[in-house]
Amino acid sequence: MDIQSQTDDKGSCQAFLSGELNIYHAADMKPQLLETLGHCTEMELHLADVSEIDTSGLQLLLMMAQEARRTGKRLRLTEHSPAVVDIMQLFDLAGYFGDPVLLQSKTS
């Protein structure tokens, strides 16, 4: 799992997640995502390159949403990969995050 992040001069940040968001990586990602959230006023998590997600990864996304609400920040999930859409549908959580669930179109 890899996280690339960037913050603009208005305090908005973007984090690009790629690879496996599962039990083997979620705990390692948590501090980095929380630190990134702490440095911005709103955060956008790009999920297009998440190849696998399990309940640990889903719990991490839920925790990030809860932390954003607790600290008065906005969290948006964007470019949901098919794996992310599948788990959100399985647990009926697409509406929980308040963002439209859209798959990124990949052209070859």
N, C-alpha and C positions, 0 to 999 in steps of 0.2 A: 504494500500500500504506500502510496506517495501523496503528499500534500504540497501543493504549490500555492502560495498566497501573495496577495498584493493589496496595498491600501492606498487610496487616493487622498488628496489634500482636504477633502471634505469629511474624512473619517469613515468612508465606505470601504469595505474590504471584500475581496473575493478569494475563495479557497477552491482550488480545483482538486478533487479527490480522484485517484485512479487506482485500479487494482482491486484487491480483495478487501472488503470491509466486513471482516468476520472476527470470530473469537480470538484468532491468532494475532490480529492487528488493532482491534478496537481500543484496548487498554493503552497501547502505545500512542495512539492518535489523540486520545482525550486531552492530555495536557497541551499539545500543540494547538488544537482547535480552540480550547478555552483561552489560551494566551492570545490567539488571533482575535477572538471575540472581544477580549478585554481591551484591545487597542483600537476598536472601531465603534462607530455608532450604529451601523447596520452591516450585516454580513450576508453574503450570497454564497451558498455552497453549490458548486457545479458538480453534478453527479453523472455526467455522460459517460465517463470512463470507469465507473465502478463495475467491475466484471462479475463480482459475487458479493452478496450481502446475506448475513444470517441475523438471528435475533440479537446478537451482541452488537452488530452494526446498527440495527434498527434502534436499539436502546441508546446508542451513542447519539443518533439523530434526535431522538426524543429528549434526551438530556440537554442537547444543545438548544432545542426549542424552549425548553423549560428555563434554562439559564438566561437565554435572551429575554424572555418575558420577565424574569425576576429582576434583571438589571435594566429594564426599560429599553431594550434594543430590539431591532427588527432582524429576523432571520428569514431568508428566502432560500428555498431549495429550487434549483433549476436544472434543466436538461437531464431529466431522470433517465437512467439507463433501463433497459428491459428488466434487469435483475431487481432494481429498486422499485420499479412499478409492480412487479410480481409480488414482492413482500408487502408493499403497502396495500395492495388489493387483498392479499391473503388475510391481513389483520384489519382490514377496513380502516386504514389510517390516512388515506389520501387527503381527506378533508381536515384532519387534525392540524396539519401544517399551514393550511390556508392558502397554499400556492397551487396554481394549475399544474397538473401532472402531465408534462409533455415529453415525448421521446425526442431525442435529438436525431435529426435525419443524417445518416451517414451515406455519403456518395462514394462510389468506387471509381 
